């Protein structure tokens, strides 16, 4: 006879983990946008083009971070619920 409390706790834990990774992904998306907007403005002047380029590179790295966050989240969820019963 399965312990229903354990199932509820696991479901709650899965929800908490999903929400934390979702927040991380949203913060990452905002930072990505800010780097590209700032880089675009800095590119308008010859004296700040180097800094604008650096901001574009940082924004590009942020774009790579997004799928890494999703992979780490999926691995974390798989450890919590090996059956894969969590729904996205």
Secondary structure, DSSP 8 states (H G I E B T S, - for coil): ---HHHHHHHHHHHHHHHHHHHHHHHHHHHHHHHHHHHHHHHTTSGGGHHHHHHHHHHHHHHHHHHHHHHHHHHHHHHHH-TT-----
